[in-house]
Amino acid sequence: MISVKKAHQIILDSVNTLGADDVIINDALNRVVFRDVAAGFNVPMADNSAMDGYALRSADTNDANEGSPAMLRITGEARAGAPSTEPVKKGCATKIMTGAVIPDGADCVIKLEDADMANGYLLLCKPVRRGAYVRHAGEDIKTGAVVFGRGDRLNAAGIGVLASLKMQTVPVYKKPTAAILCSGDELIGVDGELAPGQIVS
């Protein structure tokens, strides 16, 4: 007599894993990854704004204070999907929306609710930290990073990650197939004549 645990291990040791199937990600829910899946690009792909506000150069605010605020001219606008083509120059700022790519020259963002305006200029009464409200390229996923390893089971969130990486298919283990063979004198088909003691199989 052996334990259930040992019997289970004997079974596992005597079977081989199946090969791989490349399935579209919409059909990959609860499937098991066959080989490591790596990211082909950074997520996010470029530095972008974490808030609605203004992108600017932190150096332009180093001496800003209540008595002598920094005054920055608004020279452009950046929206998600519509980056600004104009770099942020000294003494300037670009209006920016959440998710928009940080314009060249800018290195920080001041959020909209902290911004004061006067005569078309952005007024800042204290320095803005370099990198403030900036989500850097690769902050979520870096190029080449393994996002799913061999043996990982894909859930709904995992399918979303694959979609964000523009992966249309994913390598998963093939599903096993099984057949059930019923036998016995008491069994008849659905088209047979049911006699006493018999059951339909």
N, C-alpha and C positions, 0 to 999 in steps of 0.2 A: 504494500500500500504506500503510495507517495502523496505528498501534499499537493493541493491545488496549485500553489505557487510553482512548485517544481514541474508539475505537469504542463503548466502554462509555458514555462521556459523551454521545456523539451519541444513543444510545438513550435515556438518561435525560432528555435535553433535549427529546425528541420525544414523551414520554408524559406524561399528566396523572395526578395522584393521584386516587384514588377517594374517594367520599363517606364519611360516617360511619355506623356502626352503633352503637346502644346495646345492649350485651350484658350479661347478668348476669355478676357477677364470677367465678363458678365456671367460666364459659366463656371467660374473658379471658386465660388463660395464653398467653404468647408473642405476644399481640396488641399492636399499636402504638397508642399513645394519640393520638387525633385532635385534641384541644384540651386546654389546661391544666386540671388537676383540682386544686381548692383545698379545704382543710379547712374544714368547717362549724362546728367547735368545737375547743376546746383538748384536747390529749392530754398528760397527764391533764387531766380536766375541772376538778379541784379540787386544792388542796394535799393531799398524802397522805404517809403514813409509809413510809420506805424500809426500816424494820426493825420487828420485834416489840420492844415496850418500853413507854415511858410518855411521853405528850405533856404538856408543861408550859410554864410561862412562864420564859424565860431570866432575866428580872429577879429571879425568886425565888431564883436560885442565885449571884447576883453576889458575895456575901460568903462563900460556902461554902468550908470548909477542913476539914482533918482534925480540928482541935480543936473546931470549931463547924460541924458539917454542917447543911445545909438539910434541914428535915423537912417533907415534903409529904404531905398527906392524899389518899388515892386516892378519887375521888368518882364515877368512871364508867368505862365501857369502850366502845371503838370497834373494830368489826370491818369487814373489807372487805365492802361491801354492806349494812352496818348501822351507819351513823354514830351517834356519840353526840349526843343532843339537849341535853346539859347542857354549858354553857360551862365552860372551865377558869378558875376564879377564883384570886385571890391565895392562895398557900399550898397550892394543890391540884394534882393531876395526874390524868390519865386513862390507864388501861391501854389500849394500842393495838396492833393487829396490822398486819403488813405490808400495804400497799395501802389501809388505812382512811383516810378523810378526817380531816384534822387538825381537832380541835374548835375552835370559836370560843374565842378568848382564848389558846390555846397558840401558840407560835412555834418550838418545837424538840422533839426526841425524844431520850431517852436509851435506848440499846438494852438489852434485857433482861439480857444478861450483865454489863453494867456497873452494874446497879441493885442496891442493898442495901435490905433491908426489915427493919423492927423495929416490932413492935406495930401493924402495919397502916399504917405510915408509910413513905414512900420516903425513904431517906437519901442525900444527895449531898454528897460531900466536896470537890468542886471545881466551879467554874462550868461551865455548859453553854452552848455557843455558840449564839446565835440562828441559826435555820435548820438546825441540826444534824439530819441524817437526815430532812430534809423534801424531798420531790420536789414542785416547784412546778407550779401549773397552767400548761399550755402548754410545759412543759420539753422534751417530746419534739416536739410539733407545735403551733404556734400557730394560732388561728382566722385563716382567710384565707390561710395559707401555701400556696404551690403545692407539692403533694407529688409530682405527676407532670406533666411538661411535654409539649407536642406533640412527637411523634416518639419518646418513651420507649417501650421495650419492657417489658411487664409480666412479671416472673418470679414465682415462688411467694411470695417475701417481699413483693413489691408487692401481690399479692392479699391478703395478710394485713393490710397497711396499709390498703387500701380497706375491708376488713371492720371494722377497728378504728374507722373513721370512719363506719360504718353506711351505706356506699354499696352499694346493691344492684345498680346498673348502672354502666357506665363507657363513655364514647364512644371508640370505636376505629375505625381505618380498615377499610373493607370489604375482604374478601378478594377478590383477583382470581380470575376464573374463566377456564379455558382448555379448549379442545376440540382433540382430535387427530383429524385426518382421514387415514386410510391409503388409499393408492391404488397400483395396479400390477396387471399381468396375473397376477403370481405369487400374489396374495392371494385367499384364499377364506374364507368364513365358517365357523363351527364346524359348520354344518349342511350344508356343501357336500361334494362328492366330491373327495377329495384325489388330484390327478394328479401325475405326475412333474414335479419342478421347482417345485411350488407349496408355499406355506406358509399356515398358518392364521393369520388376523389376528383 
